[in-house]
């Protein structure tokens, strides 16, 4: 069986269940407490979810076996009505009061009523130390949700009476705010300010998400925030010592906060549990791993469409480098695949957003699973016919350079790119760096006897606590800014008197997801277009299918 995973991040959900169970045993033995927090985006981006019919048919049953103390929703669960319904009808009951939705409502269509997606908050006491915790669960001010959910602005939620009453509870030792919210966002600043206005000294711990990075923020000496990367690559570990409890008075003037970013692989799990491949797995963990493997086999996720001849990167190289995945798309895939048989003879400009591609392509087998890892979205293409070339020629420039136009209309351009792009202020180019010794004091992992040049590429995090948060030492990876959108031009010039001249009109083709931005860009350029001007293109076939078909036709052969 072909297993297309990166060794640094190869542990599955069953392994994670075993790891958490063993850490709980250690916590019980030494009298400490371990809480598991999940901040959302559990769907899309892998074949186990996306290849099933209905989507998520296997994953919801797999997720429920983990004991999670605080769990929240992400924006990916909210794009489609059916995924929102699955959260409300299955995931919330699975996790009961541990599932929190402080600023999200669900519309029960059959009853015609709007209700909280889950409890707004909860208060609980830890098992071993008796720490009294007040917990909330937020999502950022998301505007792309389906019409069966309502995301309440965080600033408005912070003013609601239930929230104001909750944060005034003086019988708490820690306030925990979990959410699918970037930790350096205005939303979390609003929540911090609201809490501190009435609880000036109570410790606060934020857990964030959405921006796809490892990060740690200090708000004040008793308030910190941790964000743990993307795609289950990272197990974020936050320790807090010295909290007062209802069993004992506080020992220190201030608690001590510390963080660690653990690579999600079995070697990390063995290292932190002190166990091995024989002693670490629990029966439940092994059963869930077997359940995952059986589902993968049923879905034929390792079926190979073709063999990628080289690596293609979303942001490790600058666009339009030949190793950029977007160069491959605009020069090969889009011209070949994005064509409507009824309009094939018409010149066309095809526009897609870079956020449509979630991950890199690695040299080697390109499988069904690979297809959903790199682009799981269901968007097809639409078009506006016979757009004057003089307008169409300038659309990409507007999409990539005129953010204020869209923001003024309430359309955030950051939704066009991958979330991690929001945190890249400028290109980060990996250079030759010094050799590193094994960090005994910090207990960080690095292969013994290896220099920096021989380290595997990976996270090299710098945050508010310094540069020692990564549990495993890696070599740095370059990271480049990419544009909001890319385009492919097909037959847009003709030869007139021996000169290449642009055609008069083109079909303006685009991914359905970016339609609002496309129409506004055309209007800004003077085009009189609206939703009624648009039509389905290529029969509504989704981009993911088109990529798979191109690979099958062009990368055939054994690896």
N, C-alpha and C positions, 0 to 999 in steps of 0.2 A: 504494500500500500504506500503510495506517495504521500508524504506528510510535508506540506509546504508551510513551514513555520520558521521563525527566526529563533535560534537557540536561546537568546537572551530573554525571550518573552514567550516561552513555550508551554508553561503550565496551563492546564485546563480547569474548568469549574470544579470538577471532582477533586483535583489536587488542591485547589483553593479551600474547599470544604475541609479536607484533611488538615491542611496547614492551620486554619482557624481553630479547629477543634483541639489540636495539639497546643496552640498558644493559650487557649482557654484553660487547658489542664495546667500549664505552667503558671498562669495567673492565679488559679485556685490554690495551687500549692504554695505560692509565696504571699498570698493574701492581697494581691492587687486585682484590678478589674480590667477586662478587655471588652471593648465595644467595637462592633463592626458597623461601618457607615457606608452607604452606597448613594452616590449623588446623580444617578440617572444616565440616560442614553444606553439602555441595555439592548436596543434593537437596531437593526440595519448594519450592514458592513461585514456580514459573514454569511456563508451559504447555509449554515445551520438554521438561521432565522429566515433569510430571504428566499431560499430555494424551496421551502415547504409551501404547501397549499392546504389551508390558508397559512399566510406568513406567521411565523412564531409558533407553529403547531407543536414543535418539540421544545423550544427554548423556555417557555413559561413553566413547564413541568420540571425542567432542569434547574432553573433559578430557585424555585421554591424550597429546595433542600438545604440551602445555606441559611444559617441563623444570622439574620441581620437586625441590628438593634434600632437603627434609624435609616430609612430608605426614602428617596425622593424621586421625582420624575425628571426627565430631560426633554429637550425640544423634539428629539427624534420620535418619542412616543406620541407626540401631539400633531404631527403633520397630517396624518390620515385619521378619518373618523373611526375606522375599524381598530386601529392600534390604540386609540384613546379608550374605546369601549373595552378592549381586552385588559387594559390597565385597571379600569374601574370594576369590571366584572370578575377578573381573575387575580391579578397581581395584588390589588388592595386587600381582598379577602385572604389571600395567602399570607400576607404579612401583618394583617390586622392593624392594631394601633401603632405599630412601628412604621407604617407608611404614613408620611406626613405631607400635606399640601396646604401650606399657609396662604398661598395666593393663587390658587387654581380651583375653578369650579367645573363641574361636569353637568351637561344638560341631559337629563333622562327623558328621551324622546317619547317613550311610551306613557310616561306620567305627565309629561309637559312641565317638568319642574327643573330648576337649577339648584344644584346642591354642591357642597364641597367635594372635591375629588376624593379626599381622605381627611382624617382629623387635621385640624389646623396646627395643633401643637400637642405635646404630651409632657408630663412630669413623672419622673420615675427615680428610683433609688437603686444604686448598684448593689450587687449581691454581696461582695466581700467587704468593702470599706464603708458602705452606706453613704456614698456620695449622692447628694440630691441634685438631679439634673433637670433643667427646663430645656426642651428641645423644640426647634422649629424646622420646617422644610420648605424651601423656596425654589422658584424658577425665575430666571432673569426676565426682563420685560419683553417677552417673545411675542411677535406679531404675526407669525406664519402658521399659527395653529388652525386646526379644522374648526368647523362651525358648531361642533358639539362640545367644545370646551371654551372657557373664558379665562384668560390670564389677567389677573388683577395687577395693576402697576404696583411695584413694591412700595413706592412712596405713599400711595393711597392706603395700602395695607397697614403700613406702620402707624397710620393715624386711626385705624379702626379701634373700636372700644375693646373688643376681645383681646387684641394685641397689647394695647395700653394696660389693660388689667393684668395680663399674663406677665409682662416684664416688670411689674411692680411687686411681684411675689418676693418677699425677703427671705423666705425659707428655702433658698437654693444655694448650692455650693458652686455650680457651674452652669452657665448658659451655653448651649450647643446649637449652633446654626448650621444646618446642612443645606446644600442647595446646588442646583445646576446653574451656578452663577460664578463668573470669573471673580477671583478674590480681590482684584484691584478695580472693581467696577463701581459705578455710582450706586448701584443697588445695595451692595454690601456696606458701602460707606453710610448710606441712609439708615440701614438697620443698626449699624454700630452706634451712630449718633443718637438714634432713638433709645437704645438700651442705656447708653452712658448718661443720657439726660435724667434717668431715674435710678440707675444702678451704677454709681460712679466707681465702685470698687470690686464688683463681682467679676470673677474670671469669665472670659468669653472665648470659646473656641469655634472658629468658622471652618467648615469644610466646603470646598468649592469644586467647580467643574466648568465644562463648556469650552474653555479656550485651549484645551488639548496640550497643556504644558505642565511641567513640574514647577511649582512655585510656593513660596512661603512668605507671608507678609506679617510684619509686626504693626499692630495698631497702637498698642501701648504696652506697658510692662506686664499687664494681665490679660491681654487680648491678642490672639494670633490667628492666622488663617493658613490652611494647608490645601493645596491643589495637587492632584496625583496623576497628571498626565492624561493619556488617551488609550482607548482600545484595549484595556486591561493589560497594558505593558508594565504598569507600576502598581505596587501595593504601597500606598502611602501610610507611614507609621508615625503617629503623633503621640508623644508621651507627655503627661502632665503629672508632676509630683508636688506634694506639699499643699494639696487642696484641703480646706476645712471640710468636715463631714458632720453628720448628725450623731456620730459616735465619739468624735474627739475634736478638740479645738485645733485651729490652724497652728502648725508648728512654725512656719516661716512667715515673714512679712509678705512675701510674694511667692506664688508657686513657680516652679521651674518648667518651662516649655522646651521641648526639643523635637526634632523631626528627622525622619529617614525615608528616603525613596528606595524601595526594594524592587529590583528587577523581578518580574513575574516568571520565575523558572524554578525547577526542582532543586537546583543547587542552592539557590537562596533559601528555599524552604528548609532544606536539610541543615544549612548553616545556622538558621535562627531557632530551629527546634532542637538542635543537637541530636537529631535522629538521622536515619538513612532510608534507602529505597525499600527496605524490608519493614522497618519499624514506624516510619511516619504515616503511611496511608491508613486511613480508617476504613471500616467496612462500608460506611455510607459513601465516603469519598470514592472508593474503588467502584462501587455500584453506579455512581453518577458518571464516572469516567467511562464505564462500560456502556451506559445509556447514551452518552455522547457518541462513542464510536459506532454503536448500532444505528443511530440516527444518521450519521455521516454516510454509512454504508447504504442505508435505505435511500438516501437522497443522491447517491452516486457523486458525492462532492469531489472525489479524487479523479473523476473522469477527465481526461486530458483533451482539450481542444487543439492544442499545438504546443510548440516549444519556443519560448522567448529567446531570441539569439543574444540578448544582452540586457543589462539593467536599464530601466527607464525611471527617472526620478521626478517627483512632484515639485520638490524645492531644494534638492541637494546640489543642483546645477542651475545656472541662470537660464531663463527663457530669453531667446530661442536656441539655446545650445542643442546640439543633435541628440544629447542624452536626456533631454527634457521630455517628459511624457506628453507635454502639450505640443511640442514640435512634432512628435510622432502622430498625434491626433490631427493637427492642422494640415500636415503634409501627406499623410497616408490614409488614416482611418476615415476622417470626415469626408474628403473628396470621393472616396470609393463607396462608402456606405450610406451617407446621408443624401439620398437621392430619391425623389418621387418619380416612379416610372411615367406618370402622366405629365411631368414637368421636366423630364430629363434633358430636353434640348434647351431649356431656359438657363441663361446665366444665373448664378446664385452666389450669395454671400451667406455663409453659415456661421452663426455665433453661438458659443457655449461659454459657461462660466467655469473658472478653474476650480471652484468648490465642488463641482460635479465629480471630481476625481479625489477620492479619499486617501489613496495610498499608492505606493510605488509598485512597479512590476520588476520582479527579479528574474535574472537569466535562469532558464530551465522550464519545467512543466507549467503550462498555463491551463488551469483546471476550472471546473465549474465554480469551485470555491473562490479561486482567484478573481473570477469575474465579479462576484459580489463584494469581495474585499476592496477592489479598486473603485467600483462604481455601483452601489446598490440601489440607486434611485430609479423610480419608475417613470420619470419624465420622458415623454416623447418630444417630437418637434412640431412646431407650427410655423406658418409663414404668412407674409404679406406679399402679394404678387405685384409685379411691375412697379417697384419702387424706383424713382429716379436715381441713377447711379451717384449723382452729386450729393444726395442725402445719405444713401447707404454707405458710401465711402467714408463717411465721417462718424458713423454710429459707434464704432469701436473706441475711437478717441474720447467720445462723450462718456461711455461706460467706464473707461479706465481713468479718466482725469477730471471729471466734473462731479465729484461727490456732493458738493453743496446743493446742486440742482435737485438731487434725489432726496437728500436729507431734509430740504425745505418742504418736500412733498411727503415726508414721513416714511421714506423708503431708504432704509439703511443699506449702503453699498457693502458693508462688511458681510452681509448675508450671501454675497456672490463668491466669496473666497472661503477656503478652509479656515476653521476657527483659529488654528495656530498662527495664521498669517496676521491676525490682529495684534500679535505681540512682537512681531518682527519690525523694529523701527528702521533697521537698515540691514544690508547683507552681512551675514556672519560667515567669514571664510576661514576654514580650519587651516592652520599652519603647523609647522613643526614645533612641538612643545617639548618641555624638559622630561627626562625620565622620572618615574615615580617609584618610591619604595613602598612596600606594604605598610599601610597605616595601622600599626598595632594599637595605638592609643584610641583611635576612633573605631577600631574593629571593622574597617571597611574591607571588602573583598577585592582581590586582584590576583590573577594567576601568578603563582610563585616563580620568581626568577625571570619574569617578563618585563621588558622595557615598554615605555609608552608606545613605541613604534609597532609593537606586537599586540597591543591591546585591541579588543574588538571595538568597532565604532558604536557609540551610544550616547546616552544622556551625560552631559557635563554641566550641571546646574549651578547657577549663581543666584542666590536669593537674599532675603533680608537677614538671614542668619549666617551667610558666608558661602563657601564653596565646598563644604564637607558633607552635604546632605545625601549625595548619591552613595548608595550602599555598595555598589560595584563600580570600580574605576574603569572608565572607558576613554577611548580617544575621541576627540571632538569631531562632530559632523558639521559640514558647511550647511548653511541655511540661507536661502535667497528669497527676497521678495518676488512674488509673481503678480502679474496683472489680475484685475478682476475678471477679465474675459479674454478669450482668444477667438480667432476667426479663421475660416478657410474660404478662399475665393476660387470659384470654378467657372472657367470660360467667361471671365469678366472683361476681357479685352479682345479686340479683333484687329486685323491688319487692314489699314486704309492707306492706299498709295504708298505702300512699303513701310508704314509706320504703325506701331502698336497704339491703338486708341481705346479708351474705355467704352463699353457699350452704353446705350442710353438708359436702359432699365434692367433691374435684376429682381429675382425673387429674394426677399429678405427672410432667411430661414433662421430659427433660433430654438434653443431648448425651451420647452414650455415653462419651466420654473422661472426664467428670467423675463417673461412676457411683460410684466408691469414696467420694468426698467427699459425694455426695448421701446415700448410705445411712448414713454415719456421722453426718451432720447430723440426719437423721430419728431415728436411734437416740438421739442426745443429747437430742432433744426428747421422747423417750418412745415413739417409734414402734417397733413390733416388726417391722422389715423387714430383709431380707437379699437376696442375689442371686436367690434363688428367687422373690422377690416381683416381679421385674422382667420386662417383656415388650418385644419390639420394637414400635416405633411408626412409623406411616406407611410400613410396608413396608420399613423399614431404609434409605430413601432418604437420601443424605448431604446435609449442610448446603450444601456447595458447589453441588450441583445445584439445590437449592431456591432459592438466591440467584439463580442464572442464570435460572431459570424466572420468578421474580418480576420481574426486570429486563426480560425478554422481554415480559411481559404489561403492565408499567406504564411502562416507559421506551422504548416503541417510537417509531420516527421517526428521521429523519436528523439528524445533528449539523451 
